[in-house]
Amino acid sequence: MLGMTGRHKTSPALLFARLSPTNPPLRSRLAHGMPGRLIKTPEDGASPLRREMPKLKTKSGAKKRFKLTATGKIKAGVAGKRHRLLSHNAKYIRQNRGTKVMSASDAKIIKIFLPYGLS
């Protein structure tokens, strides 16, 4: 190969022996960017190592804006109460005080952003 000084070629047989599907080296699996951790499972006779699913991240914007009720519904602050309140009537301002429970369709999307709930 041109331009690759200092590297030696390995034969395909040696490469196959090193990376056989029955026992690929740990360094090779981690170097290829596979997510998750390797954990030992004694009950699994086929392979002594099993891949654990990676952790999911909570959306930082969602954890700041939403709270969970005791029944599992999602509540959020009402929009339209930050500025330009002089142009709204008193009923609008009064009804948009506090928080409201999100609709079921919106709550389904928000729960994806909060995989482990809120603590």
N, C-alpha and C positions, 0 to 999 in steps of 0.2 A: 504494500500500500504506500502511496506517495505522501510525503509530508508528515508521516507518523514515525519520527525517530524515537528510539528509546523504548519502543513497545515490541514485544515478541508475539508471534502468532501461536495460537493453540490449535491443535488438531481437533476436528469435529468429534472424534471418538472420546477424547479426553474431556471436551466440553460437555458431551452428553453424560459421561460418567459422573462429572461433578454436579450437573444440574438435572439429575434423573428425577422424574415425577414422583417417585416413591420417597425420596429424601432430599429435597432441595435445601441448600444451606440457608441458614437464618439471615445471614448478611445479604444474600441475593434477594430474598423476598422483601426485606426492608428497604433495600436500595431502589427497588422498582416503584416505590411510592405507594404501596398497598396500604389502605387505611386500616386503623384498628390495631389492637394489641394481640400478641400471640399468647394464648393461655393453655395450660396443660389440662387435658381431660383424660383421666385414667380409664373411664368407661368406654372411650372411643378406641376400639382396637385397631382400626385402619390407620389412623394417624395420631401420633402422640401430641401434636400441637393443633389447636383450632383457633381460627380468627374470631376475635370479639368485635362486635359492631362499634364504630366510632361514636363518641358522644356528640350530641346535637347542640348547637349553640342557640341561646335565646336571643331574639332580636332586641337590641338594647333600646330601641325606640318604643317597642311594645311594652316592655317592663316598666317604662316610665309613665306611660299613658293609660294603662288599663289596670283594673283590680278584679279579683274573682270574688263573687259572693259565696256564701256558705253552701248554696245549692249548686254551685258550679257555673252560674251565669257570669257574663262579663259586663262590668259597668265602666263607663268612661265619662269624662267631662263633656258638657254640651258645647257645641260650636256656636260661635256668634256672640260671645259675651266679653271680648277683649277690648274692642275699640269701636268707635262710631255708634255708641249707645244713645246719643242724643237724637239720632234720626229714627230710633225705634220707639214704639209706644210702651207704656208701663206693663201691659199684659205680656208682651214678647220678652221683656227683661225678666219679669217675675217667673215665667214658665221655663226659662232657660237657666234658672239658678240651680246650682248643685250638679248632680250626676244623673245619668239615665242608663238603663240596661240596654245593651246592644241587641239588635234583632238576631234571630237564629242564623240567618245567612251570613251576616257580618261576623258573628261569634265563631262560626266554623273556620273562617279565614284567620281570625286572630289567634285561635287555639293552635294553629300550625306554627305561628311565631313563638308560642310559649310551650315547647314540648314537655317541660317538666312542671308546668304550672308556675305560680308565683309564690315565693316564700314570704 
